Amino acid sequence: MSSRIKTFGIIALLGFIAGIIAQLVINYFIPWLVESLPALSNITQYIGAGIAGAIIAIILIIIWAYLTGNKNNRHY
């Protein structure tokens, strides 16, 4: 299997896992946020989705950079 297909497969798998994590975060975070800040109940879904998306995007970029980085420059 070529390295390009492996990379696409890993990114697809990470995206799938990120979607599951985002759904779980939103299911538990939004009800708590609505109870804590009832005035924001109309936009809490968007706030939750934005926060979850930002966190997941950062994690995915860190993982991608680590997996595709130059292995000779790593300091342990």
MODELLER restraints for C-alpha pairs under 7 A, 6 or more apart:
rsr = mdl.restraints
at = mdl.atoms
rsr.add(forms.Gaussian(group=physical.xy_distance, feature=features.Distance(at['CA:18:A'], at['CA:56:A']), mean=6.19, stdev=0.5))
rsr.add(forms.Gaussian(group=physical.xy_distance, feature=features.Distance(at['CA:22:A'], at['CA:52:A']), mean=5.58, stdev=0.5))
rsr.add(forms.Gaussian(group=physical.xy_distance, feature=features.Distance(at['CA:22:A'], at['CA:53:A']), mean=6.91, stdev=0.5))
rsr.add(forms.Gaussian(group=physical.xy_distance, feature=features.Distance(at['CA:25:A'], at['CA:52:A']), mean=6.74, stdev=0.5))
rsr.add(forms.Gaussian(group=physical.xy_distance, feature=features.Distance(at['CA:26:A'], at['CA:48:A']), mean=5.81, stdev=0.5))
rsr.add(forms.Gaussian(group=physical.xy_distance, feature=features.Distance(at['CA:26:A'], at['CA:49:A']), mean=6.49, stdev=0.5))
rsr.add(forms.Gaussian(group=physical.xy_distance, feature=features.Distance(at['CA:29:A'], at['CA:48:A']), mean=6.71, stdev=0.5))
rsr.add(forms.Gaussian(group=physical.xy_distance, feature=features.Distance(at['CA:30:A'], at['CA:44:A']), mean=6.27, stdev=0.5))
rsr.add(forms.Gaussian(group=physical.xy_distance, feature=features.Distance(at['CA:30:A'], at['CA:45:A']), mean=6.23, stdev=0.5))
rsr.add(forms.Gaussian(group=physical.xy_distance, feature=features.Distance(at['CA:30:A'], at['CA:48:A']), mean=6.09, stdev=0.5))
rsr.add(forms.Gaussian(group=physical.xy_distance, feature=features.Distance(at['CA:33:A'], at['CA:44:A']), mean=6.85, stdev=0.5))
rsr.add(forms.Gaussian(group=physical.xy_distance, feature=features.Distance(at['CA:34:A'], at['CA:40:A']), mean=6.94, stdev=0.5))
rsr.add(forms.Gaussian(group=physical.xy_distance, feature=features.Distance(at['CA:34:A'], at['CA:41:A']), mean=5.33, stdev=0.5))
rsr.add(forms.Gaussian(group=physical.xy_distance, feature=features.Distance(at['CA:34:A'], at['CA:44:A']), mean=6.70, stdev=0.5))
